[in-house]
């Protein structure tokens, strides 16, 4: 059973806006497909340092499938939210969330083993989110997620399976 529900009722507006980003990173950390699916629109786009994945299915295949089985954690800080005044309270409301991210990745099952080599990274995120009234009851979801990798340290073989 997952520790992380796909919805949290009655979130204040600013928390609801950033929640799809939290759901997304927690889905990687918890290997939680329902949480992943709840975070993204079907036609979402992920731009990982110029490697563009279009559609939730492509994001799952190109990003989530390789990372979610790992022993991994993502930490977000410096979270900022921009919701233009003209969009507040409208059915077409969109917002931008920016954040700094620290991610630690270990091979599956090796996160607590001494002397294992991780891949650690620092990145900057810019995420466009919108409310999903068509099929999501007004829940906020990711439309476009841009990740700019700033630095890495460790073993890239963690990500490639080598």
N, C-alpha and C positions, 0 to 999 in steps of 0.2 A: 504494500500500500504506500502510495506517495505521501510525502509530508506536505505537498504543495497543491492546493486546489486550483482548478483552472479559472475560477471566478471568485472574487471577493465582493460581496454585496456592500453597498453603501459607502464606497470609498469617496473621500472628498475629491473634488475635480482634479487638483494637481497630482494627487496620488494615482488617480485613475488614468491620467495621461501618461505617466511614467511606467505604470504597471505592465504594459505589453513588453517593454524592454526587460523588466525584471522577470516576467514569465519566460521570455526567450532565453536569457542566460541561465536561469534555473533549470530550464528543460535540458540544456546541455549538461549541467552539473548532475542532475538526477536521472539522466537517460529517460526522460519522460515525454513520450510522443504526444499524448493529449495536451500537455502544457505547451509544447512547441506549436502544435496546430492552433491552439487558442491565441497565440501571440501574433500570428501573421495573417494578413489577407491572402486569399488564394492567389492573387496576382502580385504579391509583394516582390520587391527586388532587394537583393543583398549585393553590395559592392564591397568586396574585401580587397582593398588595396589595388583596385583596377580589375580584379577578377569578378565579373558580374554574373550573378545567378538570377534568372528571371522566373518567377513563380515559386510558390511554396514547395512544390514537389522538387524543383531543381535545387532550392536551398537545402531541403532535407538531404538529397543525394550528395550534393557538393560540399556541405558544411556540417550538418547535424550528424549524418550517419558516421563519418569518420571520427568525430569528436565525442559524441555522447557516450560511447562505451568506455572511454578512458576514465581514469580517476582524475577528475578535473574540477576546478573551482574558478569562478569569475567574480571579481569584486568591482563594483562601480563606485565612483566618487565624483565630486565636482559636478553633480547632476544639476542641469539648468533646463528650464521649461519655458518655451515661448509660445503663448497662445494669443494670437492677435485679437484685440478687443472686438473687432467686427465679427469674429468667428464664435465668440463665447455664446453658448446657449443655442447655437444653430444646429440643424440636422447635418450640415456639411462641415462641421468644425474640424479643422486640422491643426496640429501643433507640431513643434519641433522640440526634440529632447536631445541635449548634448551631454556627454559624460566622458570621463577618463576611466579606463578599464585596466585591471591587472588580472591576467589569467595564468593559472598554473596547471600544467598538463603532465600526467604521469601515465605510463603504460597501464592498461587495465590490470587491476589487482596488485599493482606495485606502489601505490601511493603511500603506504605506511611502511614499506620496506626500507631498512637503512641502506645507504650507499646507492640508491637508485638515482638515475639522472632524469630530471624533469626538463620540459621546455616551458619557460616562463616568458610572458610577453606583456608589453604595455602598449595600449592602443587608445586612440581617440574615436569616439562614436558620435555620429550625427544621425538622428532617427526621425523620420517623418511618420507621424501617427494620425489616425482618424477614427471616428466613431463608426462602428459597423451596425447600421440600422437594418440592412437588408437581411442578414442572417444571424446577427449576433446580439440582438436586443439592446444595441447601443453601447456595447463594450468597445473599448479602444483597442485597435490592432495596428501593427506595423505595416506601413505602405512601402517605405524605402529605408534601408539601413546601410549607412556608409561607415566602414571601418578603415581607419588609417593606422597601420601598424607602425609604431614609433621605434620600438626596440624589441629584441629577443635575446634570451640567454639560455643556453643549454643545448639539448640534443633534438634536432629536427626529426630524427628517426622516430621519436615518440609519435609524431603526426603521420609519418609515412609507413609505419609498421616495421621499420628496419631496426 
